[in-house]
Amino acid sequence: MSTVPAGSGSGRPTRVAEAVLPSLRRSGLFVLVAAAGWALAAGLDWTEPYRSDGYLAVAGALLAVGLFASTSGIDLAAARRNARLVGLAITVGVLVKAALITGVMLLAFRNPAYLVLGVAVAQIDPLSFAAARLQSRMSPQAKTILSAWASFDDPITVLLTVYAAAWALPLLPDGPATVDVLSHTALRDFGVSLAENAALVLVAALLWWGTQALRRRFGGPPTAWTVLQVVLLLGVAGVAVWQFLMLGLAVAGLFYRPPIGALLDRLTRWAFLAATFALGLVLVGGVRPVPGVVLGLAAVAAHVVVALIVCARLPAADRLDVVLGQQNGITAVILALVLERQFPGTVAVVAPAILTVNLLHALTNGLREAYRPDPGPPAVPASTGGPVPAGGPLSSGGPAGQGGQQFLADPRAEVPEQVLRPRPVSRAVDEVP
């Protein structure tokens, strides 16, 4: 009886739909929540909600949640195994992506305000990738690289955005916006900001390892120690939001890890919805779809260029998965909110750009999953009814992974026939990775 392979043409439309649908649901939710915010602002006639008291504090708190969640979820062992690729991606990669996107926007629209937009959308959203990887059949290596890339490039992007804004403000024809700007964001304050971020990391390290040492020495209910560590973490995060020390908070997430992963995931999802709703509030001033679509296309194209360079030595299949990995999410949303105070109109461009990037990701990765080659069935002996001679099916194809699996023993040695029984042969086959 013949069967249709899973990867055959008749099954591809279904597989495209299955792979695309989760991303489309997330994009649809983004649009609905932003539309709700827009409707509220329009109904109450809030023309400039981003100038209200507490706006920057709320945006900073949401950004703090997203950054800490992204770095605290990194698999450090996996990141160390791919340290070279991750290092290139979050340093040279982020800079080159931002430069390419900014160059496209300046050439297309000749507006100095667009200098910051390339940085704001240059990162890969770690939460979106975490959801997408569950439906993907990409290799563990590709998943590890994209996961570490997405988690580490967030704090770098935030730092670049803040200082790009300080550099771009004087270039605007109308001068700096008449709103309060972030503290220590001028280029002359760069060293001060790094020192303050380093001090925050040191305080967080002392609190984490100090409470861990006390816990080991005195014992007690684990829940009580977890509550204490969470309270101290909230204090560190409060200082980070107050002084906008987001890089320090992101670095703290690499080691300050109380067992609250499930709670942090839920909190991050709610933070994304809150940020999207706030984005909708600001959209009451209008949407600029043409610059937004161009920005989204430029972000995807820049990621393709950088991924091809950074991952040139990866296998072709893994390289393709990384090339198609650009997504935007909570970090881009909140950076748009933060920049709106200094560059009015940022949200009107970034919102359609985020939607463009995520729709492209959904479609391209859906096609990728549908046409991804299925692994073949494991090799089995031609016959299990009797002895298998040396040089038979399991040793005729060369080394393991190249057409067959050799016996561990030297194939040139004489192997007594009585040891070549079905059981050892079956076990050898089961051990093929």
C-alpha positions as CSV (number, residue, x, y, z in Angstrom):
1,M,0.0,0.0,0.0
2,S,1.4,3.4,-1.0
3,T,1.4,6.4,1.3
4,V,1.9,10.1,0.6
5,P,5.0,11.4,2.3
6,A,4.6,14.2,4.8
7,G,6.5,16.6,2.7
8,S,4.7,15.9,-0.6
9,G,3.0,18.6,-2.6
10,S,-0.5,17.6,-1.4
11,G,0.4,18.2,2.2
12,R,2.2,21.5,1.7
13,P,-0.7,24.0,1.8
14,T,-1.8,22.5,5.1
15,R,1.7,22.7,6.5
16,V,2.1,26.3,5.4
17,A,-1.2,27.2,7.2
18,E,-0.2,25.4,10.3
19,A,3.2,27.1,10.4
20,V,1.8,30.6,9.5
21,L,-1.3,30.6,11.7
22,P,0.4,31.1,15.2
23,S,2.3,34.1,13.9
24,L,-0.7,35.5,12.2
25,R,-2.7,35.2,15.5
26,R,0.0,37.1,17.3
27,S,0.0,39.8,14.6
28,G,-3.8,40.0,14.8
29,L,-3.7,40.4,18.5
30,F,-1.2,43.2,18.1
31,V,-3.5,45.0,15.8
32,L,-6.6,44.5,17.9
33,V,-5.0,45.7,21.2
34,A,-3.4,48.7,19.4
35,A,-6.8,49.5,17.9
36,A,-8.4,49.4,21.3
37,G,-5.9,51.9,22.6
38,W,-6.5,54.1,19.5
39,A,-10.3,54.0,20.1
40,L,-9.9,55.0,23.7
41,A,-7.6,57.9,22.9
42,A,-9.9,59.1,20.1
43,G,-13.0,58.8,22.3
44,L,-11.5,60.8,25.1
45,D,-9.8,63.3,22.7
46,W,-6.2,62.5,24.0
47,T,-4.2,64.2,21.3
48,E,-0.8,63.8,22.9
49,P,-0.9,61.2,25.6
50,Y,2.9,60.7,25.5
51,R,3.3,64.1,27.1
52,S,1.3,63.1,30.2
53,D,2.9,62.7,33.7
54,G,4.2,59.2,34.3
55,Y,4.3,58.2,30.6
56,L,8.1,57.7,30.5
57,A,8.1,55.9,33.9
58,V,5.5,53.4,32.6
59,A,7.3,52.9,29.3
60,G,10.6,52.3,31.2
61,A,9.0,49.8,33.6
62,L,7.6,47.8,30.6
63,L,11.0,47.9,28.9
64,A,12.6,46.7,32.1
65,V,10.3,43.7,32.3
66,G,11.1,42.7,28.7
67,L,14.8,43.1,29.0
68,F,15.1,41.2,32.2
69,A,12.9,38.4,30.9
70,S,14.9,38.1,27.7
71,T,18.3,37.8,29.4
72,S,17.2,35.7,32.4
73,G,15.9,33.1,29.9
74,I,19.2,32.6,28.1
75,D,20.7,29.1,28.2
76,L,24.2,30.2,29.2
77,A,25.9,26.8,28.4
78,A,24.4,26.9,24.9
79,A,25.5,30.6,24.5
80,R,29.0,29.7,25.5
81,R,29.2,27.0,22.8
82,N,28.2,29.5,20.2
83,A,30.1,32.5,21.8
84,R,31.8,33.6,18.6
85,L,28.6,33.7,16.5
86,V,26.6,35.4,19.3
87,G,29.4,37.9,19.9
88,L,29.5,38.9,16.3
89,A,25.7,39.1,16.0
90,I,25.2,41.4,19.0
91,T,28.1,43.7,18.3
92,V,29.0,44.0,14.6
93,G,25.6,42.5,13.6
94,V,23.5,45.1,15.5
95,L,25.6,48.0,14.4
96,V,25.6,46.9,10.7
97,K,21.8,46.2,10.7
98,A,21.1,49.6,12.3
99,A,23.4,51.4,9.8
100,L,21.8,49.6,6.8
101,I,18.2,50.3,7.9
102,T,19.1,54.0,8.7
103,G,20.8,54.4,5.4
104,V,17.7,53.1,3.5
105,M,15.4,55.4,5.5
106,L,17.6,58.5,5.0
107,L,17.9,57.9,1.3
108,A,14.2,57.3,0.9
109,F,12.8,60.1,3.1
110,R,15.7,62.6,3.8
111,N,14.5,63.0,7.4
112,P,17.1,63.2,10.2
113,A,14.5,61.9,12.7
114,Y,14.7,58.5,11.0
115,L,18.3,58.1,12.2
116,V,17.0,56.4,15.4
117,L,14.4,54.2,13.7
118,G,17.0,51.8,12.3
119,V,18.2,51.1,15.8
120,A,14.8,50.7,17.3
121,V,13.8,47.8,15.0
122,A,17.2,46.2,14.6
123,Q,16.7,43.6,17.3
124,I,15.1,40.1,17.1
125,D,12.3,39.9,19.7
126,P,13.2,37.0,22.1
127,L,9.6,36.4,23.1
128,S,8.3,36.1,19.6
129,F,11.1,33.7,18.8
130,A,10.4,31.6,21.9
131,A,6.9,31.1,20.7
132,A,7.9,30.5,17.1
133,R,10.5,27.9,17.9
134,L,7.8,25.6,19.3
135,Q,6.3,25.2,15.9
136,S,9.6,25.0,14.1
137,R,11.6,21.9,13.1
138,M,14.9,23.8,12.8
139,S,18.0,22.1,14.2
140,P,19.0,22.6,17.9
141,Q,22.0,24.5,16.8
142,A,19.9,27.0,14.8
143,K,17.5,27.4,17.7
144,T,20.3,28.0,20.1
145,I,22.0,30.7,17.9
146,L,18.7,32.5,17.3
147,S,17.7,32.3,20.9
148,A,21.0,33.7,22.2
149,W,21.1,36.3,19.5
150,A,17.5,37.5,20.3
151,S,18.2,37.7,24.0
152,F,21.6,39.4,23.9
153,D,20.9,42.0,21.2
154,D,18.0,43.6,23.1
155,P,20.1,45.4,25.7
156,I,22.7,46.4,23.0
157,T,19.8,47.8,20.9
158,V,18.4,49.8,23.9
159,L,21.8,51.3,24.6
160,L,22.3,52.3,20.9
161,T,18.9,53.7,20.6
162,V,19.3,56.0,23.6
163,Y,22.6,57.4,22.4
164,A,21.5,57.6,18.8
165,A,18.6,59.7,20.0
166,A,21.0,62.0,21.8
167,W,23.1,62.4,18.7
168,A,20.2,62.9,16.3
169,L,18.3,65.5,18.3
170,P,20.5,68.4,17.4
171,L,20.2,67.5,13.7
172,L,16.5,68.1,13.6
173,P,15.5,71.4,11.8
174,D,13.3,72.5,14.8
175,G,15.8,71.6,17.4
176,P,15.3,69.3,20.4
177,A,11.8,68.5,21.4
178,T,10.5,70.5,24.3
179,V,10.1,67.5,26.6
180,D,12.2,66.0,29.3
181,V,14.8,63.7,27.9
182,L,16.4,60.7,29.6
183,S,19.1,61.3,32.1
184,H,22.7,60.7,31.2
185,T,22.0,60.2,27.5
186,A,24.2,62.9,26.0
187,L,27.3,61.5,24.4
188,R,29.5,63.3,27.0
189,D,27.8,61.3,29.7
190,F,28.5,57.9,28.0
191,G,31.2,57.0,30.6
192,V,29.0,58.1,33.5
193,S,26.2,55.9,32.2
194,L,28.4,52.9,31.8
195,A,29.8,53.4,35.4
196,E,26.3,53.6,36.8
197,N,25.2,50.5,34.9
198,A,28.3,48.6,36.2
199,A,27.5,49.8,39.8
200,L,23.9,48.4,39.4
201,V,25.2,45.1,38.2
202,L,27.6,44.9,41.2
203,V,24.7,45.7,43.7
204,A,22.6,43.0,42.0
205,A,25.4,40.5,42.2
206,L,26.0,41.2,45.9
207,L,22.3,40.8,46.7
208,W,21.9,37.5,44.7
209,W,25.0,35.7,45.9
210,G,24.6,37.1,49.4
211,T,21.1,35.7,49.7
212,Q,22.2,32.4,48.2
213,A,25.0,32.1,50.7
214,L,22.7,32.9,53.6
215,R,20.1,30.4,52.3
216,R,22.7,27.6,52.2
217,R,24.0,28.5,55.7
218,F,20.7,29.0,57.6
219,G,18.2,27.0,55.5
220,G,14.6,27.6,56.0
221,P,11.6,27.5,53.7
222,P,12.7,27.9,50.0
223,T,9.6,30.1,49.3
224,A,10.6,32.6,51.9
225,W,14.1,33.1,50.3
226,T,12.5,33.3,46.9
227,V,10.1,36.1,48.1
228,L,13.1,37.9,49.6
229,Q,15.1,37.7,46.3
230,V,12.1,38.9,44.3
231,V,11.6,41.9,46.6
232,L,15.3,42.8,46.3
233,L,15.0,42.4,42.5
234,L,12.1,44.8,42.4
235,G,14.3,47.3,44.2
236,V,17.0,46.9,41.7
237,A,14.5,47.2,38.8
238,G,13.1,50.3,40.4
239,V,16.5,52.0,40.4
240,A,17.0,50.9,36.8
241,V,13.8,52.5,35.7
242,W,14.3,55.6,37.7
243,Q,17.8,56.3,36.2
244,F,17.2,54.4,33.0
245,L,20.0,51.9,33.7
246,M,18.6,49.2,31.4
247,L,21.9,47.7,30.4
248,G,22.7,47.0,34.0
249,L,19.4,45.4,34.6
250,A,19.8,43.2,31.4
251,V,23.2,42.0,32.6
252,A,21.8,41.2,36.0
253,G,19.4,38.9,34.3
254,L,22.3,36.6,33.3
255,F,22.9,35.6,37.0
256,Y,20.0,36.9,39.1
257,R,17.6,34.1,38.6
258,P,15.0,33.2,41.3
259,P,12.7,30.3,40.3
260,I,9.9,32.5,39.0
261,G,10.2,31.6,35.3
262,A,6.4,30.9,34.8
263,L,5.5,34.1,36.6
264,L,8.0,36.1,34.5
265,D,6.6,34.7,31.3
266,R,3.0,35.7,32.2
267,L,4.2,39.2,33.4
268,T,6.1,39.7,30.1
269,R,3.0,38.7,28.0
270,W,0.9,41.2,30.0
271,A,3.7,43.9,29.5
272,F,3.6,43.3,25.8
273,L,-0.2,43.8,25.7
274,A,0.1,46.9,27.9
275,A,2.8,48.4,25.7
276,T,0.8,47.6,22.5
277,F,-2.3,49.3,24.1
278,A,-0.1,52.4,24.9
279,L,1.1,52.3,21.3
280,G,-2.5,52.5,20.2
281,L,-3.0,55.5,22.4
282,V,-0.2,57.4,20.6
283,L,-1.5,56.3,17.2
284,V,-4.4,58.6,17.6
285,G,-2.1,61.2,16.0
286,G,-2.1,59.2,12.8
287,V,-0.3,56.3,11.1
288,R,2.4,56.6,8.3
289,P,2.1,53.3,6.4
290,V,4.5,54.0,3.6
291,P,7.6,54.9,5.8
292,G,6.5,52.1,8.1
293,V,6.4,49.4,5.4
294,V,9.8,50.7,4.0
295,L,11.2,50.5,7.5
296,G,9.9,46.9,8.0
297,L,11.3,45.8,4.6
298,A,14.6,47.4,5.4
299,A,14.8,45.7,8.7
300,V,14.2,42.2,7.2
301,A,16.7,42.9,4.3
302,A,19.4,44.1,6.7
303,H,19.0,41.0,8.9
304,V,19.4,38.8,5.8
305,V,22.7,40.5,4.9
306,V,24.1,40.3,8.4
307,A,23.0,36.7,9.0
308,L,24.6,35.6,5.7
309,I,27.9,37.1,6.9
310,V,27.8,36.1,10.5
311,C,26.6,32.5,9.8
312,A,28.7,31.9,6.7
313,R,30.2,28.8,8.2
314,L,27.0,27.1,9.3
315,P,25.4,24.3,7.3
316,A,23.1,25.7,4.6
317,A,19.9,24.6,6.3
318,D,20.8,26.3,9.6
319,R,22.0,29.4,7.8
320,L,18.6,29.7,6.0
321,D,16.8,29.4,9.4
322,V,18.9,32.2,10.9
323,V,18.4,34.3,7.7
324,L,14.6,34.1,8.1
325,G,14.7,34.9,11.9
326,Q,14.0,38.6,12.0
327,Q,11.0,39.4,14.3
328,N,9.9,42.5,16.2
329,G,8.0,42.6,19.4
330,I,8.0,44.1,22.9
331,T,11.4,45.9,22.7
332,A,10.6,47.6,19.4
333,V,7.1,48.6,20.8
334,I,8.5,50.1,24.0
335,L,11.5,51.8,22.3
336,A,9.0,53.5,20.0
337,L,7.1,54.7,23.0
338,V,10.2,56.0,24.7
339,L,11.4,57.8,21.5
340,E,8.0,59.4,20.8
341,R,8.7,62.0,23.5
342,Q,11.8,63.2,21.7
343,F,10.8,62.4,18.1
344,P,7.0,62.8,17.7
345,G,5.7,60.6,14.9
346,T,8.0,57.6,15.8
347,V,5.1,55.4,16.7
348,A,3.3,56.2,13.5
349,V,6.2,54.7,11.5
350,V,7.3,51.9,13.9
351,A,3.8,50.4,14.4
352,P,3.3,49.5,10.7
353,A,7.0,48.4,10.5
354,I,6.5,45.9,13.3
355,L,3.4,44.5,11.5
356,T,5.3,44.3,8.2
357,V,8.3,42.5,9.8
358,N,6.1,39.9,11.6
359,L,3.9,39.2,8.6
360,L,7.0,38.6,6.4
361,H,8.3,36.3,9.2
362,A,5.1,34.3,9.3
363,L,4.9,33.8,5.6
364,T,8.5,33.0,4.9
365,N,8.9,30.7,7.8
366,G,5.6,29.0,6.9
367,L,7.0,28.2,3.5
368,R,10.2,27.1,5.1
369,E,8.5,24.6,7.4
370,A,6.4,23.3,4.5
371,Y,9.3,22.7,2.2
372,R,11.8,21.6,4.9
373,P,13.2,18.1,4.0
374,D,11.8,15.4,6.2
375,P,14.5,13.2,7.8
376,G,14.6,9.8,6.3
377,P,13.7,6.7,8.2
378,P,16.5,5.2,10.3
379,A,18.6,2.6,8.6
380,V,17.7,-1.0,9.5
381,P,19.5,-4.3,8.7
382,A,18.5,-6.0,5.5
383,S,17.7,-9.1,7.5
384,T,17.3,-9.9,11.2
385,G,16.8,-13.6,10.9
386,G,20.4,-14.6,11.2
387,P,24.0,-13.5,11.5
388,V,25.1,-10.3,9.8
389,P,28.6,-10.7,8.2
390,A,31.2,-8.0,8.8
391,G,31.1,-5.6,5.9
392,G,27.3,-6.1,5.6
393,P,24.6,-3.4,5.5
394,L,25.8,-1.6,8.7
395,S,29.4,-1.2,7.6
396,S,29.2,-0.9,3.9
397,G,28.4,2.8,3.7
398,G,31.4,4.3,5.4
399,P,31.6,6.2,8.7
400,A,28.7,7.0,10.8
401,G,26.5,9.8,9.4
402,Q,27.8,9.1,5.8
403,G,25.5,6.3,4.7
404,G,25.8,3.7,7.4
405,Q,27.0,2.8,10.9
406,Q,30.2,0.8,11.4
407,F,30.8,-1.6,14.2
408,L,32.9,-0.2,17.0
409,A,35.5,-3.0,16.5
410,D,38.1,-2.8,13.7
411,P,36.2,-4.1,10.6
412,R,39.4,-5.8,9.4
413,A,39.5,-8.0,12.4
414,E,38.0,-11.5,12.3
415,V,34.8,-11.5,14.3
416,P,33.6,-14.9,15.4
417,E,30.2,-15.6,13.9
418,Q,28.6,-16.5,17.2
419,V,28.9,-12.9,18.5
420,L,27.2,-11.4,15.4
421,R,23.7,-12.0,16.6
422,P,20.5,-9.8,16.1
423,R,20.5,-8.3,19.5
424,P,23.9,-6.5,19.4
425,V,23.1,-5.4,15.8
426,S,19.8,-4.0,16.8
427,R,21.4,-2.1,19.7
428,A,24.0,-0.6,17.4
429,V,21.3,0.6,15.1
430,D,19.4,2.2,18.0
431,E,22.5,4.2,18.9
432,V,22.7,6.0,15.6
433,P,21.9,9.6,16.4
